[in-house]
Amino acid sequence: MRASTRAGGDGTLGFPPGAGAGEGRWLFLKRFWEQRSAVASVSPSSRWLAHSAAEGIRPEDDPTVVELGAGTGPITAELVRALAGRGRLVVVERDAAFCAHLRRRFPGVEVVRADATGLDALLDDLGIGRVEHVVSALPMWWLPDAPRHRLLHAIGDRLDGTGSLHQVTTAPWLQGRLYRGLFQEVRFRFVPLNLPPGGVYQCRGWRGGGVTGGERR
Ligand SMILES: C[S@@+](CC[C@H](N)C(=O)[O-])C[C@H]1O[C@@H](n2cnc3c(N)ncnc32)[C@H](O)[C@@H]1O
C-alpha cells in the first residue's frame, strides 16, 4: 500500500507552484462524490486556508514536517513554499488517485500512500523519530474513537513537547475541546475565505492523556 518518492535534492523539489491545481478541483469533486466521509469536503482548501496551515514553519530550523490527508495538494504547495528546499517534508495520503495526482504535481516530494492512523509504524519505517510539525486536514471528527486516539497519541509523542500540530478544519466547533484537552497551548485562526469558511488549530505542548468519544466535541 505504501510507495515513496524522495526529494530530488536540487532544493526546488521540482514543481512549478500552482501547477495542477485546476485539474485537482475536478478530481477532488469526483473523489468527494465517491468517498464522502473520507474526503469530507466539496472543494480543496483555498490558498488562504492553505497559507494559514503553513504558518509558523521556519525553514532555517530544517524541520521535519509531516502532512496528513493531502488530497490534491493545496497545503502541500504552501508547505513546499514555506520550506524553500530545507528540512524534510513527508506527505501521507490514503487515496490512490490523490497520490497519483500529488506525484505528478510535486515530482520531488516524498508522497506516501498510507492510512494516517498507522502513523507511528509509518514514521518508524521511514526512519523518522522526532517531528517538528504535523499539518493535518484529515476529517478528524469522522474517525472512529480508537484510530483517532492512536493517531493523536502518535502525533503528540513525535512532537515531543515543542513541535506543533496544525489541524485544518471547516467544523471548528466539533474539535476545540478535543485539542484543548490534549495540548497546553491551542490557538485557532479563522479563515473566512474558504468554501465553506474554516480555520486552523495550532496546538503545542502535548499533555498526553486519553482521547475518548466524550472528548470529541
Ligand atoms: C478534507 S480533505 C483535505 C484535502 C487537502 N489537504 C485540502 O486541504 O484540500 C481530507 C483528505 O484526507 C484524506 N484522508 C482521509 N482519511 C485518511 C486517512 N485515514 N489516512 C490518510 N488520508 C486520509 C482524504 O483522502 C482527503 O484527501
The ligand as a Tripos MOL2 file, in Angstrom:
@<TRIPOS>MOLECULE
LIG
   27    29     1     0     0
SMALL
NO_CHARGES

@<TRIPOS>ATOM
      1 C1        -10.8070   17.4200    3.7510 C.3       1 LIG1
      2 S1         -9.7340   16.5690    2.6050 S.3       1 LIG1
      3 C2         -8.3390   17.6840    2.6230 C.3       1 LIG1
      4 C3         -7.5220   17.6280    1.3640 C.3       1 LIG1
      5 C4         -6.4490   18.7110    1.2140 C.3       1 LIG1
      6 N1         -5.4690   18.6450    2.2590 N.3       1 LIG1
      7 C5         -7.0480   20.0860    1.1950 C.2       1 LIG1
      8 O1         -6.8240   20.8280    2.1510 O.co2     1 LIG1
      9 O2         -7.7370   20.4310    0.2210 O.co2     1 LIG1
     10 C6         -9.2050   15.1720    3.5730 C.3       1 LIG1
     11 C7         -8.1610   14.3010    2.9190 C.3       1 LIG1
     12 O3         -7.7600   13.3000    3.8640 O.3       1 LIG1
     13 C8         -7.6390   12.0520    3.1940 C.3       1 LIG1
     14 N2         -7.8320   11.0120    4.2180 N.ar      1 LIG1
     15 C9         -8.9730   10.7210    4.8930 C.ar      1 LIG1
     16 N3         -8.7510    9.7520    5.7920 N.ar      1 LIG1
     17 C10        -7.4230    9.4320    5.6910 C.ar      1 LIG1
     18 C11        -6.5900    8.5080    6.3720 C.ar      1 LIG1
     19 N4         -7.0680    7.7140    7.3430 N.pl3     1 LIG1
     20 N5         -5.2800    8.4520    6.0420 N.ar      1 LIG1
     21 C12        -4.7790    9.2690    5.0620 C.ar      1 LIG1
     22 N6         -5.5280   10.1530    4.3800 N.ar      1 LIG1
     23 C13        -6.8410   10.2390    4.6790 C.ar      1 LIG1
     24 C14        -8.7090   12.0880    2.1220 C.3       1 LIG1
     25 O4         -8.4470   11.1600    1.0890 O.3       1 LIG1
     26 C15        -8.6290   13.5450    1.6830 C.3       1 LIG1
     27 O5         -7.6580   13.6890    0.6930 O.3       1 LIG1
@<TRIPOS>BOND
     1     1     2 1
     2     2     3 1
     3     2    10 1
     4     3     4 1
     5     4     5 1
     6     5     6 1
     7     5     7 1
     8     7     8 2
     9     7     9 1
    10    10    11 1
    11    11    12 1
    12    11    26 1
    13    12    13 1
    14    13    14 1
    15    13    24 1
    16    14    15 ar
    17    14    23 ar
    18    15    16 ar
    19    16    17 ar
    20    17    18 ar
    21    17    23 ar
    22    18    19 1
    23    18    20 ar
    24    20    21 ar
    25    21    22 ar
    26    22    23 ar
    27    24    25 1
    28    24    26 1
    29    26    27 1
@<TRIPOS>SUBSTRUCTURE
     1 LIG1         1 GROUP 0 **** ****
